[in-house]
């Protein structure tokens, strides 16, 4: 199949590059490193075996890209409204859009922006970063859970077969459970890494924050149960923390956004799940407090920048 990648950062770049290395027809939308990639290609550094793509189908404008069978969206959700204009040039009646994004509610919002679009959720369990133009550093893990929102299942199945053949650990999962299962890690670890200015290793090895992480994962499980997702258990919470203990020290995406003074994904990662839980009668006080802390940090930083500009 033909793939398009919107958002060739660490996540989109890694999965797109793996598909291209595996022989698939992949077309990448770039932003700041377009000229570099056109001249030098795209490199993936990985302990599992790095590689370099000498020739990359690179674009700066979606209107120059071909129609695609699958469009992988790996944009930060702070740019979600851009999809209203970016998606239509790439779509046929049968195109599936895979949203590899963190949080809750993106599929519903994109469905309203682009009526009739066929969507699936991509939940990436991977540690990678892009800190140099055209270079992706893959640190650990590579899993991609795919939850079908409203797309033809046969297209999803074929996509997963092609991903697996490209050495991507992709699998079919239930859509809503997949979103909440990813939140089980994302909601505690992303926000705490920013609020406490630390990384995953310190969070799990400190006794106080490890207890806090366990309480927060329990809060996510209770919220998931309230909205009808019964598959998450205490065992999943313990396994998530244990998995993180075995990972290499890692700064989650929100921590990197904060470090590089980029907008943080507070709305879809905290506000929307908290609202979903509240509508189902379940409060998330620990995460409400963390959401408030993150909003304070971001708003205060922006206020100080405005003062300096004056």
N, C-alpha and C positions, 0 to 999 in steps of 0.2 A: 504494500500500500504506500501511498504518498503521505508523508508527514510534514506538517508545519509546526514550528516552535515559536511561540510568542513569549518573549522573556527569556533570552539566552543568558541567564545568570548561572549560578552554580547548579541548581536543580535541573532547569530546562536544558542547560548546556550539557550536563552529564548524560541524561537519558537520551537526548537527541544525538549526541556524539556516539553513544553506544549503538544506537539504531543504525546510524550511518556507517560505523565500522562494521556492523553486521550485514551490510549490503542493502539496506533500505534507502529509499529516495527521500531525503530529509532536507527541508528548507528552513533556514534560521533567520529570524528577525533580530537584528542587533541594534544597539543604541550607541554607546560611547566608544566601543572597541571595534566598530564596523571596519574602519580603514586598516586597523592592525590585523584583523582576521583575514581580510581580503588578501593581504600581502603575505602573512606568516602562517595562516591556518589556525586550527584549534587544537590545543593540547590538553590531555587529561593525565594528571599525575596520580598514580594509585599504587598502593602496595599489592593490589590484586593483579597488577600488570597495566602500566600506563601505555598510552598510544598517542599518535599525532595524526590529525586529518590534514593532509596537505591542501586538498581542494575542498572548500566549504561553499555550499549554496547560501550565500550571505546577502541579506537585504537590509535596507534602512526604511523601506516603505511597504506596507502590506499590499498596496495596490500593484506592486511589481511582482508579487509572489503568485504562484499558480494556485488553482483550486486544489484542495487537499482532501484525502479520505479521513484523516485524523488530524486535528489541531490540538497540540499540547500547549496549554496556557500555564506558564510558570511565573507570571507577573506577581508582584506583591499585591495584596488585596487593597492597599491604599490607592491603587491605580485602577480599580475595578470598573469605574465608569468609562474608561477608555475603550473597553471591549465593545461598547455600543457601536463604535465606528470601525474598530480594528477587525472584528470577526467577519462581518458580511462579505468582504471581498474574497475570503478564503473558502466560503461554504458552498457546497452543493446541497441538494435536497437530502443527501444521504450522509453528509459529513458528521462525524462524531467529535465533539469538543471535550477534551479531557482536562479538567481543572485540577492541576497539581498545586493546590494552595492550602494554606492552613486556616482552620476556623470552621464556622458554621453559617449557612445561609447563602453562600455564593451562587449555588446552582439556581435557587429560587430567584435571585436578583438578576442573573444573566438571562434566565428564561423570560423575564419581563422586558429586558433591554432588547433582546433579539427573539421575537416570537417564533415558535416553531423549531428553535435550535435543539439539537439532540446532545444531551450532556451526560457525562460520567465524572465521578470524583476520583482523583488520584491522591492517595495518601502515601507520601514518601517517608520511609524509615531509613534515612541515610545521613551520614555526616560528610558534608563537602562544603567547600567555599570557593569563591572566585575573588581573589584579591589583586590579580594582575590582569591586564588585557589579554584575552584569548587563552587564558590558563585556568584550568579547574583542578583544584586539589581535592581528591577523594580520600577521606580519612578512614571511614569505617562504614560497614553495612551498605546495602543497596536495594532494600526491599521496596516494592511498590504495590500497595493494595489498591485494586480498582473496584469501585462500587458503582453499579449502573443506576443512573438517575431516571432517564427516560429514553435511552438509546436502543437501537436494535441489538439484541444480545449476540447475534452472529458476528457483528462487526467488533464488538468487545472481545469475543472469543478469539477472533483472528488476530486482533492487535496483541493480545496476551501471548499467543503462540509466537508471533514475530519478536516480541520483546524477550521472551524466554530464549529463543534461538540467538538473540544478541547478547546473551549472558546477563539479562536483567531479571532479578528475582520478582517477577510479577505474578499476581494471582487474583482471581475473582473473589469478591467478598460482598456481604450485604451493605448497601449504601449507607443507611443511617447508622448502623453499628460501626461501620468503618470511620465515619466522621467523629463519633464520640470516642472510639478507641484511640484515635490520634490525639484528641483533646486530652485524654488521660495523661499523656506525656506533655503535650504542648502547653496546656494551661498552667500547671505548676512550674515547669522548668524554664519556659521562656521568660515569664514575668519576673520570677525570683532572680534569675541571672542578671536582669537589669536593675531591679530594686536593690539587690545586695552587691552589685558590681562584681560578679564572680563567674565561674564556669561550672559545668555539670559535675566535674570531679569533686570540687570543694563542696558542692551542695549535698552530694550523697555520702561524703566521708565525714562531714560534721554531724555529730549526734543530734544537735538541736534542729538543724535544717532537714535532716533525714526524717525526723518525727513530723516536722511540718509538711514535708513532701507527702508523707503517708496520709496525713489528715486531708490534704488537698486532693490527692487521688481518690480518696474515699468520697469526698464531696462530689467529684465528677461522676463517680459510679452511681451515687444516689440520684443525681440529676438525670443521668442516662436512663435509669430505671423509671423515673417519673414520666419521661416522654415516650416510654414503651420499648426501650432497648434493654432487654433482660440478659443479654449475653455477656456483659462485663461483670466480673466477680472480684473479690478480694485477691484471689490468686493472680489475676491480671495485673492488679496494682503492684503486688509484690514482685512479679516478674518484670514489670516495667522499670522499677527501681533497681532491681538486680542487674538487668541488662545495661542500664546506665552506669552502674558500678564497674562493669567489665569494659565499657567503652574507653577509648582514649579521651583525655581531657578535651572538652569541646565547648565552644561558645555558641549557644543557639542563635538562630537567625535574628530574633528580636534584639539580642545583646549586640550583635554586629551592626544592626540598624542604628541602635543607640550610639555605639562607638563612632560610627561614621556620620552621625548627625542626619540620618534619614528618618522619615516618618515611620512610626511603629504601627503594627497591625492590631491595634487595640480593639477596634470595632468588631471585626469578624472573629477575633480570637477570644475576646472576653465579653463584650457587650451583647452580641447576638446569642451565644450559648446561655448566658445568664438570663436573658429575656425569655428564651425558649423554656428554660427550667422554671422560671417564675410563672409563666402561663400554665405550666403543668402542676403548679402548687408546690414547687420545691425551691427553697432559698439556697444561695451559694455565698454565704457571708465571707468566707476566706477569699474567694475570688473577687467578690465585690470590693473588698478592701484593696486587693492587689490592683484591680482595675483603676481605682481612685488614685493610688500611688503612681501608677504609670501615667495617667492623664496629668497629674500634678507635675511630674518630672518633665514631660514633654511641653506642657503649656508654659512652665517657668523658663525652660530653655528658650523657647520661641520668644517669650516676652523679653528676656535679656538681650537676645539678638536684635529685636526691634529697637530697644533702648540704645544699643551700640550704633545702629544705623542712623539714629537721629543725631 
